[in-house]
Amino acid sequence: MKHNRWASLLGLAQRAGKIVSGEELVVKEVQRGRARLVLLSEDASANTEKKVTDKCTFYGVPLCKVPDRYTLGGAIGKDARVVVAVTDEGFARQLQTMLDRS
């Protein structure tokens, strides 16, 4: 049930235009200071995980892990996605709360 709630909220954020997906686009949003939360799938490659984790740590952006790339992609109505950035503070705060509880 918790999975469905955060995935539904992420889908709503996608429809509101507050989501950026894809490694390079997410890294650019983090560097520009627009990313409020980054979601990274557990099955990301070691290289991608290190790059995204290092950027988020350096720029002070919260990072949450989600089960897999298919769950993450499905939540935003796309194919598999490894990393997603939320650019809205309200969506980011609520998603982080939901994911921290699970």
C-alpha positions, 0 to 999 in steps of 0.5 A, spaced: 500 500 500 505 504 501 508 503 494 502 505 491 501 511 495 508 514 493 508 512 486 501 515 485 504 522 488 510 521 483 505 520 477 501 526 480 508 530 480 509 528 473 503 530 470 504 537 474 511 538 470 515 537 476 519 531 474 525 531 471 528 524 469 534 521 466 541 521 469 544 527 465 538 531 466 537 530 473 545 531 474 544 538 471 538 540 475 542 538 481 547 543 479 542 548 478 539 548 484 532 546 482 532 539 484 529 538 491 529 531 491 532 525 487 529 518 487 534 513 485 533 505 483 536 500 487 538 496 481 542 502 478 549 501 476 555 502 480 557 508 476 550 511 476 549 510 483 556 514 485 555 519 480 548 521 483 550 520 490 556 524 490 552 530 486 546 530 491 551 530 497 555 536 494 549 540 493 545 538 499 539 535 495 536 529 499 536 522 496 531 516 496 532 509 494 526 506 490 525 498 489 527 498 482 527 502 475 521 499 472 517 501 479 520 508 478 518 508 470 511 506 471 510 511 477 511 516 472 508 513 466 514 511 462 519 505 461 524 504 466 527 510 469 533 509 474 533 516 476 528 522 477 529 529 480 523 532 483 523 540 482 517 542 487 518 543 494 511 540 496 512 534 492 519 533 494 517 533 502 511 529 501 515 523 497 521 524 502 516 523 508 512 517 505 519 513 502 522 514 509 516 511 513 517 505 508 
